[in-house]
């Protein structure tokens, strides 16, 4: 893999915008406004990527739909982090044979992390003939050019070059909703955890310039966004590759100094880089949400070493302790993998005991999924699938109890929350610590910070009433 990060120039983006105009002219000849469906899987970084893809599509003259049967173009933005996600994507792409049969002119595009994997690209090329265009994260900035190539020739286009990655500024963005926004501050990852495919598909760490990030945040605040999440595979290592280094704590402090009524969040963090300076910066501003997603993955030192996590149990617990010293009411969430190759029952018990000790507000729990090309995929594994499932259920059950107990402690309190939307059950809001609150009220509350009296709770959410 090439290791040099490339900076995409304004001239190169201008060329892509020219391709957008060419496609716009083609679309203008149609007897209807063509519709695009963008189907996104995986992490918030994929969501942010999809916003840029929608930006390009809008410039090309596409409207948007959530119905694949009405779409003239279907773009599937994929995730490669777990096998289940990959199978789900391929199943849904396979089902698009029916929509393409009904509309032979429908264009089907597959992009994102899965598309960057050689074995997936080969499988799609050979077995999913309905896919017209495939490209990985490195080629996202060239989407207009690639789509133009297909539309001009009618020949399938596959672009998944292996590279360290690039940074492209100036791509148009179409965001969904007007309350929450994602801001990518960096791309890629240098950690190479043995179970993870991300460094292979998203390339090396590369940081956006702080002035560009801060200007984007200022623009979002001016547009009325209230909940802004800074994104990176490991935000704590932000800035190490800049000519004039600025660490993540400094960037966060600068962002919190922007005038306006909004909250800053960030994800995700690697424990090895979570610093005392960052904890103190978080505690210094009410605009920085008191929540921290700090993946620990396993409670056993041997398993952590096999995962190449570069910290141990004691070090992780020390960081949790110091974080809570700075922010006593901080909401801490985490990721954990059950059944990593070679994990014993005793080592799983160490994971359970860590959960008991920390008492996370919530966990994202996964049974280990081998990814082609990662070191862990070839490690010996003697634990049966049935035992892994039993351990997984024990972990989920215990965390559900802890979450319910944590949520019950909110009852009787009044919390300032951001009303961020609605669903079939009513309005939804978020506490500063990102706990879901369900409440009744007028839709005019959406996008506002309100005081909410918490009246009930379960393991998934809180229930409340808006104060007078």
Secondary structure, 3 states (H helix, E strand, C coil): CCCCCEEECHHHHHHHHHHHHHHHHHHHCCCCCCEEEEEECCCHHHHHHHHHHHHHHHHCCCEECCCCCCCCEEEEEECCCCHHHHHHHHHHHHHHHHHHHHCCCCEEEEEEHHHHCHHHHHHHHHHCCCCCEEECHHHHHHHHHHHHHHHHHCCCEEECCCCCCEEECCCCCCCCCCCEEEEECEECCCCCCCCCCHHHHHCCCEECCHHHHHHHHHHHHHHCCCEEEEECCCHHHCCCCCCCCCCHHHHHHHHHCCCCCCEEEEECEEHHHCCHHHHHHHHCCCCECCEEEEECECCCHHHHHHCCCCCCHHHHHHHHHHHHHHCCCCEEEEEEEECCCCCCHHHHHHHHHHHHHHCCCEEEEEECCCCCCCHHHHCCCCCCHHHHHHHHHHHHHHHHHHHHHHHHCCCCCEEEEEEEEEECCEEEEEECCCCEEEECCCHHHCCCEEEEEEEEECCCCEEEEECC
